[in-house]
Amino acid sequence: MSDIAPTRVLEKAGASVLVYSTAELACQAAADRLAETLKTAVATRGRAVLGLATGSTPEPIYAQLVAKHRAGELSFAQAVSYNLDEYYPISPLDPNSYRAYMHQHLFRHVDLPAHQAHVLDGTVPEFATAEHAAQFDRWISEDGGFDLQLLGIGRNGHIGFNEPADLPLEKALALPTRLVELDSVTRADAVKQFGDASHVLHRALTVGVAQILAARSILIVALGTNKAPAVGLSLNGPMTSNVPASLLQAAPGKVTWMIDEAAASEI
Ligand code: PGA
C-alpha cells in the first residue's frame, strides 16, 4: 500500500476515486500503485504485463518509477510493456513520437529489456496498419493481458486515442487496436508538443477500448481544472461513446481514479 493518503475516497460508477490534495501526491500514489502491481505480478507469476500511457500527466509518475529503480527498490527486468498509442505516420526517432517520449522518460533509465517494451509502430505502411494493430492485440493477449493499464484522460474524455464518437455502446466497448483520426480537441492540445498547429499529425494508432477494459486493473490519472469536466462526465454521466472514459464503467471493481482536487471539482 502507498504511504500517500488521499484526502477523499469516493465510490463512483463502479470505480474507486482517490482524491489527493495536490497533483504531485496523486502522481506519487500512482507510481506506488504501479510499482506494487509490478512487484506482486512478478512475485506470483514471474512477470508483469503493463499498459503504459504518455502525455504530460504520466511524466512525474515515470520520474518516480525511475527514482525507485535507482534506489534499488524496483526492477523492470521481468516486466513486459505495451504503450497505448503512437502518432501516425511518425518515425521512432522523431522527438514528437511516443517511442521517443518513452525512451526519454522511462526506457533509457531502467532495466526493462528492449525486446520487452512494445510501442505501436508509426512507420508501418498504411495498408499494413490494420494487421499491425491486430498483431499488437494478439501479443498482449498472448502475454496474458495487462496486470495494470495506466491511463490519462483527454479534455474531450478520450482514453488512449479512442476519441469521442457516435457509436452504439456494444460497438464502442468492442473497439480494437487500430488507426484513428484525431479529434480537434486532441489536436489543439498537441500544439504545445508539436510547436505549431500545422505540424500536428491528424492520425494515430491506439490500443482499443476492448483491450483496455480487459486489463486486470485500470489506473486512470487526471490532474488540473481543465480535466474536471471530462472527469465529471465520465463518473456522473451515462456510459457513452461520446465520453470514452465513461466506458470504464463497463469494468466495475477494476478501475481506480487518482486525481487532484482540481480535477475532482465537477464530480
Ligand atoms: P495529458 O494528456 O496528460 O498531456 O493531459 C492526457 C491524455 O490525452 O490522455
Boltz pocket constraint, residues with backbone or C-beta under 6 A from the ligand:
constraints:
  - pocket:
      binder: B
      contacts: [[A, 54], [A, 55], [A, 56], [A, 57], [A, 58], [A, 151], [A, 152], [A, 153], [A, 154], [A, 155], [A, 158], [A, 159], [A, 160]]
      max_distance: 6.0
